[in-house]
C-alpha cells in the first residue's frame, strides 16, 4: 500500500504529515438498478445520467438535506451512510472507493471533514455539475480505473494522485457570494421538515454562518430565518390545498412531532384551526370537482 506525505522544508513531527488517499477500486456502472445500500467505505460518486431518484441517510437514520435531482453531480460517501437510488437503462455513474484515514465524519453535526492534528477542515459532500465539466471528469475517472487496476506500483501511485485531484473539489471555497446564497436557499427549500438549523446548513456548505446570513440577506432582501418561515407557511398552504394527506401526515411532512403542533402553526400563520383550513381548501376543491363532473356528464 503506497502513501505519500505532504512536506515542506522545515522540521516536522511524524503526526504532522497528512496521508493522501489510496484508491481501492474505481469502476463504471451502466445497468438499470433500484437499490438500498449501506455504504461500505469512503468513496467518491460521479453520477452523469439515468438517475431517477436518490436519497441519502446519515448513520443515525437522519435524511440528508442535500438535493440531487436528476442532473450530474459529484458526491462523497462514508461508511454506514445509507443510500437508496434508482437508475434507468441510460445510467452512467462511476464509483471510486478509497482509504483515507483523515477523511472523517462528525455524527453530532452530520458533517464530513478532514482532520489534520487539531485542525478540522469542513468538506462540501455534494457538488452539482455543469455539462461542460462532464467530459473531463469522465476521462479522469476512466484513467483512475485503468491505473488502479495495474500491477505496477508507479501506476497505482498515479491513480492515488489523480484521485486526490478529484477530491480537491470538495475543499474548494471559491464559490461566489451569489452562488453560496443560492445554495443555502436551495437547501432551505428542500429541508421542509426543518431537520437542520440555518447554522448547520451554512456549515454543511463550508461557509461561516454569520457571513452567509449577510450574503443571503443582501441577495434576497430577507434573512434566512424569515425566508424559512415564509417557505413553511407556503408549504403548509400547499399541503392543505393540493394533497389528500391527513393532519398527522401533514405534521410529519413539516417536521412536527405531534399533530397538536399543527394547531399552533395554523393559528400562528392563519389565525385558525387545521379544520378551518381543511374546510376552506379541501371541501371547496371537492365541490369544484363535483361541479365539473356534473357539467361534463351527458344529458
Secondary structure, 3 states (H helix, E strand, C coil): CCCCECCCCCCCCHHHCCECCEEEEEEEECCCEEEEEECCCEEEEEEEEEEEEEEEECCCCCECCCCCCCCCEEEEECCCCEEEEEEEEEEEEEEEEEECCCEEEECCCCEEEEEECCEEEECCCEEECCHHHHHHHHHHHHHHHHHHCCCCHHHHHHHHHHHHHHHHHHHCCCCCHHHHHHHHHHHHHHCCCCCCCHHHHHHHCCCCHHHHHHHHHHHHCCCHHHHHHHHHHHHHHHHHHHCCCCHHHHHHHCCCCCCHHHHHHHHHHHCCCHHHHHHHHHHHHHHHHHHHHHHHCCC
